[in-house]
Amino acid sequence: MTVPDPAGRRAAIRDLVAPALASLVCLAILIGLGVWQLERKAWKEALIDRIVARSRIEPPAALPAFDRFDPARDEFERVRATGRFLQDRETLVHGLAPGDTPGRALQGYYVVTPLRLDDGRTVLVNRGFVPTELKDVSRRAAGQVEGETTVTGMLRQSEARAMFVPAPNPQTGEWFNRDVAGIAAAKGLTGVAPYLIEADATPNPGGWPKGGQLRVDLPNNHLQYAFTWFGLALCLVGVFVAFALRRLRDEAVESAAPSAAPPPRP
């Protein structure tokens, strides 16, 4: 008859303390990440609702004061501005726009034109997209707007340059992000708003540039991220339980093994 070895079982349990503590720490981190993603999901949904509500304001609001612009409060608000385009100071910013074929984008430029307001101040307007073959203003002269005009669109803050976006070259007119301050300085503009207007889809004379390119389409994948973290947490629990049961079972088998039989008497 075999007798279980209490000392061996206690040793096996002691061997599980360190893995158990490490697993608990990892489990807390994984659950915390999952909860954080659920909180981010609620925040993102509220943000999208606010942006959509601002973008549908009717009638469009007046421009916010230049020195009181708050992106958290004012960005994506639909506004109206009246003035005269300074078309000799337009800036072309490299960009892509949806093409006629789904999944294929057009290469070209966004036409950013200063709008001189009645009070002498200036706001930059992204009038829309032109394909590469219409980069030369002479090829879209029909799209030039003469005299006073009214622009409606959404407010956007200055576009920060991302890590992999090339730096601009004001000397050659190469721009890759809608940098309000940089463009204003390169064009010798003063009294410029710290934001720009993304013009809506109102047709321009001659059809170009095409406005209404801004899409309120913020990615919201936080729920699947949360499921991923919670799934990893569940896997961790399963792996540790399997490891612990196997460790205790192996110790029980070793303790229950019969000792070697004594040699036979001569």
C-alpha positions as MATLAB code, in Angstrom:
seq = 'MTVPDPAGRRAAIRDLVAPALASLVCLAILIGLGVWQLERKAWKEALIDRIVARSRIEPPAALPAFDRFDPARDEFERVRATGRFLQDRETLVHGLAPGDTPGRALQGYYVVTPLRLDDGRTVLVNRGFVPTELKDVSRRAAGQVEGETTVTGMLRQSEARAMFVPAPNPQTGEWFNRDVAGIAAAKGLTGVAPYLIEADATPNPGGWPKGGQLRVDLPNNHLQYAFTWFGLALCLVGVFVAFALRRLRDEAVESAAPSAAPPPRP';
ca = [
       0.000    0.000    0.000;
       1.351    3.450   -0.957;
       1.029    6.495    1.269;
       0.804   10.024   -0.247;
       3.764   12.209    0.575;
       2.454   15.425    2.225;
       5.878   16.999    2.006;
       6.012   16.409   -1.745;
       2.551   17.923   -2.237;
       3.516   21.007   -0.206;
       6.660   21.359   -2.323;
       4.584   21.163   -5.515;
       2.243   23.883   -4.231;
       5.211   26.055   -3.274;
       6.544   25.642   -6.821;
       3.271   27.073   -8.121;
       3.411   30.285   -6.061;
       5.731   32.205   -8.372;
       3.895   31.236  -11.611;
       0.579   32.042   -9.916;
       1.723   35.531   -8.888;
       3.111   36.238  -12.371;
      -0.126   35.006  -13.936;
      -2.198   37.213  -11.636;
      -0.178   40.275  -12.610;
      -0.564   39.486  -16.321;
      -4.266   38.762  -15.824;
      -4.806   42.116  -14.135;
      -3.011   43.882  -17.005;
      -5.029   42.080  -19.692;
      -8.361   42.754  -17.969;
      -7.347   46.382  -17.420;
      -6.571   46.754  -21.137;
      -9.928   45.231  -22.034;
     -11.813   47.597  -19.719;
      -9.805   50.536  -21.093;
     -10.840   49.610  -24.643;
     -14.500   49.545  -23.584;
     -14.066   53.014  -22.109;
     -12.380   54.157  -25.334;
     -15.311   52.724  -27.303;
     -17.799   54.811  -25.314;
     -15.600   57.911  -25.728;
     -15.215   57.356  -29.502;
     -18.955   56.875  -30.015;
     -19.698   60.089  -28.114;
     -17.058   61.922  -30.183;
     -18.535   60.664  -33.467;
     -22.013   61.736  -32.384;
     -20.735   65.228  -31.523;
     -18.857   65.565  -34.820;
     -21.860   64.458  -36.865;
     -24.106   66.873  -34.973;
     -21.688   69.777  -35.565;
     -21.281   68.946  -39.254;
     -25.049   69.186  -39.815;
     -25.654   72.586  -38.225;
     -28.256   74.557  -40.160;
     -27.864   77.354  -40.849;
     -24.048   77.309  -40.748;
     -22.532   79.206  -37.840;
     -20.317   82.269  -38.029;
     -16.560   81.835  -37.826;
     -15.258   81.584  -34.253;
     -13.005   84.379  -33.027;
      -9.438   83.798  -34.181;
      -8.046   84.078  -30.647;
     -10.705   81.860  -29.079;
     -10.612   78.847  -31.349;
     -10.773   75.638  -29.315;
     -10.400   72.461  -31.425;
     -12.127   70.320  -28.799;
     -15.154   72.605  -28.924;
     -15.147   74.066  -32.443;
     -13.543   71.569  -34.832;
     -15.914   69.987  -37.393;
     -18.499   72.725  -36.828;
     -20.256   73.779  -40.018;
     -19.589   77.459  -40.736;
     -20.096   80.136  -43.363;
     -17.620   82.833  -44.421;
     -17.882   85.605  -47.017;
     -14.937   87.282  -48.731;
     -12.733   87.284  -51.819;
     -10.385   84.481  -52.808;
      -6.718   85.428  -53.195;
      -6.270   82.961  -56.017;
      -2.780   84.137  -56.885;
      -1.690   82.770  -53.489;
      -3.236   79.312  -53.633;
      -1.239   76.358  -52.321;
      -1.381   72.810  -53.651;
      -1.119   70.065  -51.019;
      -0.381   66.510  -52.143;
      -3.247   64.144  -51.428;
      -5.526   61.322  -52.533;
      -9.243   61.271  -53.258;
     -11.717   58.454  -53.965;
     -11.864   57.550  -57.651;
     -14.682   56.234  -59.797;
     -13.454   52.657  -59.282;
     -14.040   51.331  -55.741;
     -10.783   50.733  -53.890;
      -8.734   52.923  -56.233;
      -7.745   56.441  -55.241;
      -6.862   59.374  -57.457;
      -3.524   61.093  -56.985;
      -3.554   64.832  -57.034;
      -3.708   67.924  -54.870;
      -5.937   69.786  -52.465;
      -6.319   73.422  -53.443;
      -5.883   75.626  -50.365;
      -6.819   79.231  -51.134;
      -6.795   82.251  -48.791;
     -10.182   83.937  -48.371;
      -9.851   87.636  -47.503;
     -12.742   88.555  -45.211;
     -14.529   91.904  -45.244;
     -12.661   93.030  -42.119;
      -9.261   92.404  -43.738;
      -8.486   89.179  -41.941;
      -7.864   85.921  -43.795;
      -8.949   82.309  -43.445;
      -7.531   79.445  -45.493;
     -10.068   77.379  -47.433;
      -9.466   73.878  -48.738;
     -11.601   74.304  -51.860;
     -11.294   70.643  -52.818;
      -9.341   68.150  -54.901;
      -7.860   68.335  -58.393;
      -6.133   65.392  -60.156;
      -2.462   65.660  -61.056;
      -3.154   66.599  -64.669;
      -4.965   69.732  -63.453;
      -2.146   70.922  -61.222;
      -1.448   73.842  -63.548;
      -3.947   76.591  -62.738;
      -4.183   77.518  -66.439;
      -5.837   74.164  -67.137;
      -8.634   74.893  -64.692;
      -9.005   78.610  -65.231;
     -12.751   78.131  -65.543;
     -12.785   77.194  -61.878;
     -11.511   80.571  -60.740;
     -13.992   82.513  -58.631;
     -14.058   86.258  -59.180;
     -15.521   88.822  -56.816;
     -17.133   88.273  -53.444;
     -18.181   84.738  -52.627;
     -19.619   82.806  -49.697;
     -18.045   79.551  -48.573;
     -19.645   76.924  -46.377;
     -17.809   73.976  -44.889;
     -16.378   72.417  -41.762;
     -13.752   73.881  -39.477;
     -10.520   71.939  -39.116;
      -7.481   72.674  -37.038;
      -4.061   72.852  -38.664;
      -2.993   69.392  -39.847;
       0.049   68.102  -37.976;
       2.726   66.353  -40.020;
       2.770   62.621  -39.279;
       5.983   60.690  -38.730;
       6.294   59.329  -42.270;
       4.969   62.392  -44.086;
       7.726   64.295  -45.955;
       8.645   67.769  -44.769;
       7.322   70.623  -46.910;
       9.492   72.653  -49.235;
       8.012   76.170  -49.380;
      10.606   77.245  -51.969;
       9.314   74.727  -54.530;
       5.723   74.796  -53.282;
       5.747   71.154  -52.192;
       3.311   70.590  -49.314;
       2.160   67.285  -47.882;
      -0.037   68.411  -44.990;
      -2.388   71.329  -44.511;
      -0.145   73.324  -42.183;
      -2.017   76.587  -41.639;
       0.815   78.574  -40.064;
       3.435   77.265  -42.498;
       1.349   77.963  -45.594;
       0.399   81.432  -44.341;
       4.059   82.313  -43.708;
       5.154   80.947  -47.098;
       2.539   83.081  -48.869;
       3.294   86.223  -46.852;
      -0.151   86.320  -45.249;
      -0.904   88.087  -41.975;
      -3.957   88.086  -39.741;
      -4.687   84.454  -40.647;
      -7.118   82.286  -38.696;
      -5.526   79.377  -36.758;
      -7.906   76.989  -38.523;
      -9.053   76.309  -42.072;
     -12.395   75.603  -43.731;
     -12.931   72.317  -45.551;
     -15.330   73.465  -48.269;
     -18.460   71.430  -48.843;
     -19.514   69.833  -52.111;
     -21.010   72.972  -53.688;
     -19.894   72.778  -57.355;
     -17.139   75.173  -58.402;
     -17.191   76.872  -61.816;
     -15.748   74.458  -64.374;
     -16.219   71.525  -61.998;
     -12.795   71.802  -60.334;
     -11.686   71.672  -57.612;
     -14.179   69.169  -56.194;
     -15.126   70.034  -52.628;
     -16.796   67.892  -50.012;
     -13.795   65.593  -49.650;
     -13.868   65.544  -45.852;
     -15.438   62.351  -44.542;
     -16.575   62.064  -40.936;
     -15.481   58.448  -40.713;
     -13.457   57.872  -37.568;
     -12.389   54.241  -37.028;
     -14.033   52.592  -34.038;
     -12.507   49.140  -33.515;
     -12.340   49.308  -29.735;
     -14.909   46.547  -29.147;
     -12.882   43.966  -31.076;
      -9.740   45.160  -29.276;
     -11.537   44.607  -25.954;
     -12.572   41.084  -27.005;
      -8.944   40.397  -27.928;
      -7.634   41.420  -24.487;
     -10.386   39.543  -22.628;
      -9.762   36.490  -24.823;
      -6.057   36.564  -23.972;
      -6.959   36.829  -20.291;
      -9.193   33.746  -20.588;
      -6.437   31.841  -22.394;
      -3.986   32.767  -19.649;
      -6.334   31.361  -16.985;
      -6.746   28.149  -18.975;
      -3.005   27.703  -19.494;
      -2.216   28.262  -15.809;
      -4.956   25.876  -14.629;
      -3.710   23.177  -16.995;
      -0.115   23.735  -15.855;
      -1.049   23.624  -12.153;
      -3.161   20.471  -12.475;
      -0.426   18.696  -14.382;
       2.193   19.734  -11.826;
       0.079   18.441   -8.915;
      -0.801   15.232  -10.775;
       2.833   14.491  -11.547;
       3.738   15.031   -7.914;
       0.921   12.712   -6.802;
       2.118   10.001   -9.200;
       5.687   10.307   -7.930;
       4.549   10.116   -4.276;
       2.330    7.090   -4.920;
       4.983    5.081   -6.778;
       5.937    1.939   -4.700;
       9.448    1.822   -3.387;
      11.805   -0.713   -4.904;
      11.163   -4.291   -3.654;
      13.850   -5.701   -1.231;
      16.210   -8.287   -2.703;
      15.124  -11.926   -2.142;
      16.703  -13.846    0.733;
      19.224  -16.505   -0.219;
];
